[in-house]
Amino acid sequence: MCPFAQFPFNQDAIYYSELDDQSIPQYLEALFLDCKLITNSGQFSTGFAIFNSSAVNFDLLLDIKMLASDLLEQSELAGVFQLVPFHPQFRFQDSDAENPLNRVNQSPYAMLHILAEDDVTRAKKEYGDTQRILTNNQDTLQRLGDEVEPEN
């Protein structure tokens, strides 16, 4: 399991929200409220905002992530969270669509991991070089190749 999510998963401290079909400003408001809820809950330290709409294509998800990140940085939540995109068509920048390494951030639904910076810091202390996480995931997917073909 990803070390960034392992601690909150083991502590049952992950908040999940489902976002129905909305406008971009409504998505941004919902994401901001999710972040505030996580911060103020005393129970959750990280979360996943799951988009229920097939209208949220990969490019739109990246736009929402960028706008939401900017909103957080201009608020009292600056430096508290980072947003990590996951999507069925996830593709790393400058990567071929068929590259198995893209599967690292592919998921059945469009979603944003609302990742607490404290969890990143904890994972870095426990795991060391966190760049190895991505590298290990990529190596495993490269080795497995077509054995882990995503469902369409």
For each residue, the residues with C-beta under 8 A, 3 or more apart:
1: 5 6 9
2: 5 6 133
3: 6 7 123 126 127 130 133
4: 46 113 115 119 120 123 130 133
5: 1 2 8 9 14 46 113 119
6: 1 2 3 9 10 123
7: 3 10 11 13 45 119 122 123
8: 5 11 13 14 44 45 46 116 119
9: 1 5 6 12 13 14
10: 6 7
11: 7 8 45
12: 9
13: 7 8 9 43 44 45 46
14: 5 8 9 44 45 46 47 48
15: 34 37 38 41 43 44 46 47 48 114
16: 47 48 50
17: 30 34 47 48 49 50
18: 50 52
19: 22 27 30 31 49 50 51 52 53
20: 52 53
21: 52 53 55
22: 19 26 27 30 53
23: 26 27
24: 27 28 63 64 67
25: 28 29
26: 22 23 29 30
27: 19 22 23 24 30 31 51 64 68
28: 24 25 31 32 64 67 68 71
29: 25 26 32 33
30: 17 19 22 26 27 33 34 49
31: 19 27 28 34 35 49 64 68 71 83 112 114
32: 28 29 35 36 68 71 72 75 77
33: 29 30 36 37
34: 15 17 30 31 37 38 47 49 114
35: 31 32 38 39 47 72 77 80 81 114
36: 32 33 39 40 77
37: 15 33 34 40 41 44
38: 15 34 35 41 44 45 46 47 81 114 116
39: 35 36 77 80
40: 36 37
41: 15 37 38 44
42:
43: 13 15
44: 8 13 14 15 37 38 41 47
45: 7 8 11 13 14 38 116 118 119
46: 4 5 8 13 14 15 38 113 114 115 116 119
47: 14 15 16 17 34 35 38 44 113 114
48: 14 15 16 17 111 112 113 114
49: 17 19 30 31 34 111 112 114
50: 16 17 18 19 109 110 111
51: 19 27 56 61 109 110 111
52: 18 19 20 21 109
53: 19 20 21 22 56 110
54:
55: 21 60
56: 51 53 60 61 64 87 110
57: 60 61 89 110
58: 61 62 87 89 90 91 110
59: 62 63
60: 55 56 57 63 64
61: 51 56 57 58 64 65 85 87 110 112
62: 58 59 65 66 85
63: 24 59 60 66 67
64: 24 27 28 31 56 60 61 67 68 112
65: 61 62 68 69 83 85 112
66: 62 63 69 70
67: 24 28 63 64 70 71
68: 27 28 31 32 64 65 71 72 83 112
69: 65 66 72 73 82 83
70: 66 67 73 74
71: 28 31 32 67 68 74 75
72: 32 35 68 69 75 77 78 80 81 83
73: 69 70 78 79
74: 70 71 78
75: 32 71 72 78
76:
77: 32 35 36 39 72 80 81
78: 72 73 74 75
79: 73 117
80: 35 39 72 77 116 117
81: 35 38 72 77 114 115 116 117
82: 69 115 117 120
83: 31 65 68 69 72 112 113 114 115
84: 105 112 113 115
85: 61 62 65 90 105 110 111 112 113
86: 90 105 106 107 109 110 111 112 113
87: 56 58 61 90 105 106 107 109 110 111
88: 106 107 108 109 110 150 152
89: 57 58 97 106
90: 58 85 86 87 102 103 104 105 106 107
91: 58 95 97 99 102
92: 95 99 101 102 104 105
93:
94:
95: 91 92 99 101 102
96: 99
97: 89 91 102
98:
99: 91 92 95 96 102
100: 103 141 142 144 145 146 148
101: 92 95 104 138 141 142
102: 90 91 92 95 97 99 105 106
103: 90 100 106 141 148 150
104: 90 92 101 134 137 138 141
105: 84 85 86 87 90 92 102
106: 86 87 88 89 90 102 103 150
107: 86 87 88 90 110 111
108: 88 151
109: 50 51 52 86 87 88
110: 50 51 53 56 57 58 61 85 86 87 88 107
111: 48 49 50 51 85 86 87 107
112: 31 48 49 61 64 65 68 83 84 85 86
113: 4 5 46 47 48 83 84 85 86
114: 15 31 34 35 38 46 47 48 49 81 83
115: 4 46 81 82 83 84 119 120
116: 8 38 45 46 80 81 119 120
117: 79 80 81 82 120 121
118: 45 121 122
119: 4 5 7 8 45 46 115 116 122 123
120: 4 82 115 116 117 123 124 130
121: 117 118 124 125
122: 7 118 119 125 126
123: 3 4 6 7 119 120 126 127 130 133
124: 120 121 127 128 130
125: 121 122
126: 3 122 123
127: 3 123 124 130 132 133
128: 124 132
129: 132
130: 3 4 120 123 124 127 133
131: 134 135
132: 127 128 129 135 136
133: 2 3 4 123 127 130 136 137
134: 104 131 137 138
135: 131 132 138 139
136: 132 133 139 140
137: 104 133 134 140 141
138: 101 104 134 135 141 142
139: 135 136 142 143
140: 136 137 143 144
141: 100 101 103 104 137 138 144 145 148
142: 100 101 138 139 145
143: 139 140
144: 100 140 141 147 148
145: 100 141 142 148
146: 100 149
147: 144
148: 100 103 141 144 145
149: 146
150: 88 103 106
151: 108
152: 88
